[in-house]
Amino acid sequence: MFNPPPPKGGYSEELQAPHVGLAYLAAVLEEHGHKVWVVDSHPLGLEGLNILPLLVRKLKPNLVGITSTTLTINQALKAASLVKGVDPDILVVMGGPHVTFLDLETLASSNAVDAVVRGEGEETLIDLVEKVEAEGNFEGVEGLTYRDEEGKIKREGDRPLIEDLDSLPFPSYRHLPLSAYRSFGLKPPSLPIVTSRGCPFRCSFCVSWKIYRGRWRQRSAKNVVDELEHHVEEYRVTDFSFVDDIFTLNRKRVKEICKEIRERGLEITWGCSARVDTVDEELLKTMKRAGCHTVYFGVEARSQRTLNAMRKGFVPEKVEEVFKLCRKLGINTVASAILFWPTETRKEVKETIRFVKSLEADIAQFCIATPFPGTDLYQEMEQVGLIKEKDWSKYDIVTPVFETSQFNSKYMVRLWKKAYLTFYLRPSYVAKQLAKRSLPLFKAMLHMVKRALYYRLKLPCPEASLRMMVAELSLKEVLP
């Protein structure tokens, strides 16, 4: 299985974490007795594509699975062609959010892709592999879109969601080069943990609730902490990230997880994502006692009109209340905002930037509104002709792909850069972070400033010269 690299120079090059989706698929395949290799080329940059043919020649796989986001779909298609160039008989299967919604377009655009797995991949992939081993066709494999022997594209029905998430094996990270990852300049990053799937909220910019059909399913507290304990023993990791769309939806379950962590004496730290309307002082205190150090919040906008257009379902006053509470309790915060919503005014965008500064968050993430395929935002903008860019490599949340009467591309990029620099270079902010004496936070702060400056001055990334060293390391860890 292969995770293609992001486009060279992309902002997300520096936001790296072990690919939990591939780790789950590897674990499921191994549980069913299959030999698996995983190559996550995110730490390698474009060098990951260069080593793919070498790996295919050496490993001689029957099937190559390639995952892809919208940002990496071009590299994913190139990877598929590279695999077929080595051996046309290898079955190439794609999965991920982008091809889930553009499955027909993906197969029509590349003869190198034989099939697309839509949505949750574990059960569909096992069903597919068993069909391959039996030398049968793909007819009846739910969740699969494929090209049949006559070259016709066929689409099977959707596969039901996995109801019992506890039944899945723990993701297998032993295939991944854990020592090669870095995030916000920190190395290594936290190990990701998925404790639930889906989200009941229906934000118009989000594709996740579409993939999971508006449902939220949870793992039991015991199963989650069993996984934490396993990873501590197996990988000697003590810092984790709960990467659920919304970790704190079920407060009772969060408290049970925290209780399990403490009762087992697990000396770990962790961060998570939450909505401001799903936490309170009691819950945050419980989380901190169990090792929580950071909470990521989607602040999105200051304007209630814009929040309503996004279908966020909360008010700015609640955001202020929760950030103040986190400061009181000593919990680090990440504030993520979406700038240049299609219906926003310039005044409202500037209000959002000022609002994020007023929250005194430890880390700020400013995104340029991006209409990803599958989202309601994409459909709405496509219908009125606002989308100007269909080069998917530009869909990196910091490159404008549309324009409105209020914002052209140059204006958006200029204000986005200014938002980052004016947030991180405030004397009061720098002094506060120095006073905390938190080395990871300080490194993250310096990294964000550095990246903003490189974008502003259009300088090359200084880490690029290290790519070959990382690639060599990864090859040693991947090859048997």
HELIX and SHEET records of a PDB file:
HELIX    1   1 TYR A   11  GLU A   14  5                                   4    
HELIX    2   2 VAL A   20  GLU A   31  1                                  12    
HELIX    3   3 HIS A   42  LEU A   44  5                                   3    
HELIX    4   4 GLU A   47  LEU A   59  1                                  13    
HELIX    5   5 ILE A   73  VAL A   86  1                                  14    
HELIX    6   6 PRO A   97  PHE A  101  1                                   5    
HELIX    7   7 ASP A  103  SER A  109  1                                   7    
HELIX    8   8 GLU A  122  GLU A  133  1                                  12    
HELIX    9   9 LEU A  165  SER A  167  5                                   3    
HELIX   10  10 LEU A  178  ALA A  180  5                                   3    
HELIX   11  11 SER A  208  ILE A  211  1                                   4    
HELIX   12  12 ALA A  221  TYR A  235  1                                  15    
HELIX   13  13 ARG A  251  GLU A  263  1                                  13    
HELIX   14  14 VAL A  276  THR A  278  5                                   3    
HELIX   15  15 GLU A  281  ARG A  289  1                                   9    
HELIX   16  16 GLN A  304  MET A  310  1                                   7    
HELIX   17  17 PRO A  316  LEU A  329  1                                  14    
HELIX   18  18 ARG A  346  SER A  358  1                                  13    
HELIX   19  19 ASP A  376  GLN A  383  1                                   8    
HELIX   20  20 TRP A  392  LYS A  394  5                                   3    
HELIX   21  21 SER A  409  TYR A  424  1                                  16    
HELIX   22  22 PRO A  427  LYS A  436  1                                  10    
HELIX   23  23 LEU A  439  LEU A  457  1                                  19    
HELIX   24  24 PRO A  462  LEU A  466  5                                   5    
HELIX   25  25 ARG A  467  VAL A  478  1                                  12    
SHEET    1   A 2 PHE A   2  ASN A   3  0                                        
SHEET    2   A 2 VAL A  39  ASP A  40  1                                        
SHEET    1   B 5 LEU A  63  THR A  67  0                                        
SHEET    2   B 5 LEU A  91  GLY A  95  1                                        
SHEET    3   B 5 ALA A 115  VAL A 117  1                                        
SHEET    4   B 5 LEU A 144  ARG A 147 -1                                        
SHEET    5   B 5 ILE A 153  ARG A 155 -1                                        
SHEET    1   C 6 LEU A 191  ILE A 193  0                                        
SHEET    2   C 6 ASP A 239  PHE A 242  1                                        
SHEET    3   C 6 THR A 269  ALA A 274  1                                        
SHEET    4   C 6 CYS A 292  GLU A 300  1                                        
SHEET    5   C 6 ASN A 332  LEU A 339  1                                        
SHEET    6   C 6 ILE A 363  ILE A 368  1                                        
SHEET    1   D 2 SER A 196  GLY A 198  0                                        
SHEET    2   D 2 TRP A 216  GLN A 218 -1                                        
END                                                                             
